[in-house]
Amino acid sequence: MNAPAARSDAYFQFFPGNYRWSAAFINMISSAPYGGSEIGELHKIGTMLKDKAPEDDEAWFDACVKVADGVRAYAGKFADGNYKPAAAHAYLRACNYYQMAERFRTPKDDRALGAFRRGVECFHRFIKLTDVKIEIVEVPFVDGSLPGYFVHSPAANAMGKRAPCVVFFDGLDVTKEIQFTRGVTDLIKRGIHVLIMDGPGTGEAIRFRGNVL
């Protein structure tokens, strides 16, 4: 007898019956090669969510924020000890966990926006400590501007001439900070500058500036 075919959604069943959490968990796992997560920290989140109901988004928020708070705390200790690479990496992971915590919290109350803001602050601390050259930029937009990061390619800068630039506009539930952990560092190694943006309806643009889609 032939074995039954695997279900197409089996890959997403970290939380059986809960596609949203499972897909978000895979989102965090997939950021690991670019510094956005660490498997031991994700295990802590998963353990806290074991047997929680699929609609218990408060549990998702609390678990992710608790781990993010812990990672941010030892990022601060690394920074105080002048261990810049370790601190930078930890701040980047904390940013990711804060923003993934906030994604399912609706409406966006003070706790949600507070977690998101801490995530952005962690990314800004990452910028100060990493050896990747990243500029915090404002791109002109109707009646104002949109927030973004310009990530310099050291390979392109070394050539001393104009180089191509890739522009990433994130999707409805993604942010410019999360976009950074999606291959940006691979592009800059190849001589390509990268501009990552929060467009209307996403990230800081909607949460703190009211730029709707």
N, C-alpha and C positions, 0 to 999 in steps of 0.2 A: 504494500500500500504506500502510495506517495505521501510524503509529509505535507501537512497543510501549508499553504502559502502564507508568508508573514504579512501581517497587516501593514498597510502603508504608513499608518500613524504610530507604529510601535516605537519608533525612535523617540517619540515625544513623551513617553510615559514615565517620566521621573515621578510624577504625581498622577497615578492612574485616574482617568476620568476628568482631569483638570488640564485641558490643553493650554490655557493661558499661562499658568504657573510653569508648566513643563517647557513651553516655548521660551519663556523669559529665563528660565534656568539654563537652557541651552545657549541663549544669548550671552549669559555671563561666562559660561564655559568657553565659548568660542572666542572670547576676548583674551583668554589666558596667554596665547602666543605673543600678544602685543602688550602684556603687562596689566591687563584690566581685571584679572582675578587670580586667585590661588586656590587650588583644589581643597586644601584643608579648611579654608575659610568658607568655601561653598558647602562643604560637608556640615559645618556648624549651622548654616542657614537651613539646609535640608533636614537636619535632625530636629530643629525647632519646629519645622512645619509638618513633621510626620503625623499622620492621622488627622490633620486639620481639614475642615470642610472646604470644598472648592470655592465657596462664596465668601470665605473668611479672609477678605483682603486686609483686614486689620492685622491678622497674624503674619501675613506676608510682609507688610510694612514694618511691624515691630521686629521681626527676625532680621531683615536686611539692615535696618537702622542699628540694631544692637551690634551686629558684626562690623558695620561701617564705623560706629563710634570707637570700637576697640582698635580697629586698624588705624584710624586717625590718631588715636592716643599714642600708639607706639611709633607712628610716623613722626609725631612731635618729639618723642624721645630720641629717635635717630637724628633728627634735625639738630636738636640741642647738643648732641655729641659730635656734630659735624660729619655724620655718616651720610653724605648727600645722596649717593645712589640708592641706598636702602630707604631713605626718607622719601625720595622722589617716587620710587616704586610703590610704597605704601600709600602715599597720598593719591596716586592714580587709581589704585584699587578701591580706596575709600570713596572716591568720587563716583566710581561705577556703582558701588553698592548703594550709596545714597540715592542716586538717580533711578536705579532699578527698583528701589523701595517705593519711590514716589509714583511710579508709572501707573499703578492700579488704585491709587488713592483718589477717589472722586467723591464730591467736588474737591478742588484744590484748596483745602483749609490751611490754617496757619501752620499746623504740623507738617503738612505735605510741602508747603513752600519753604518752610524752615529747613527741611531735609534737603530739598533741591538746592537751596542757597549754600548750604554747607558743602554740597557736592561741587558746586562751581568754585567755592573758595579753596577746596582741596586741589582742584585742577590748577588754579592759579599758583598755589604753593608748589605743585609739581613743576610748573613752568620755571619757577625761580631756581629749582634744584637740579633739574635734568640737564644733560649736556646737549639735548636737542634744542635748537634755536627756534623759539615760538614767540610770535608777537600777538598781543591782544589788540584786535583791530575793530574799527567801526566802518561799515560799508554804507555809503549814502543810500537812503531809501526815501520813499515819499514822506515828507514832513518829518524827517529824522534820519535814523540809521539803524542798521541791524548789526548784532554782535557776531564776531567771528574770531578765528585764530589763523594767522598766517604761519605755516610751518616751513622753515627754510630748508632747502636741500644743500647740505655741505658740499656734495659733489658738484652741483651746479655753481655754487658760489666760488669754488676753487677754480673753475674754468674762466671766471671773470667775464662771462657774456650772458646775453639773454637766454633764458631757459623756459621750457613749458611749465604750465601750472594747471593742476587739476583742481576744480572747485566741487566740493561736496555740499549739497543741500540735503539736510536730513529729512526723514519721513515723519509722519504724524506722531509717532511715539518714540522717536530717536532724537538725540541732541548732538550738538557739535562735540561735546566731551566724549560721548559714547562713540561717535564717528572716528575719533582719534585712534581708538583701539580696534579699528577695522582696516589695518594695512597701511596706514599713513606712513609709518616708518619704513616700510618696504619701498614705497614710492620715492621718498627723499633719497634713499640710497641709490636710486636709479637716475638721479639727476633731474627730478621733477619736484618743483615746489608744490605745496598743497594749501589751499584755502578751505577751511571747514566753517560752515555757517549755520546759525539758527535762522531759518527763514520765517515768514509770517505763519503763525499757528504752531510754532515749535519752540522748545527750549526756553531760554530767557526772553525771547522775543514776545511770546504770548504771556508768559507767567509774570514778568516784571515790567513789560512795556505796552501790553495791550495790543500788540500787532496780530490781529486775527488773520486766519487763512482767507 
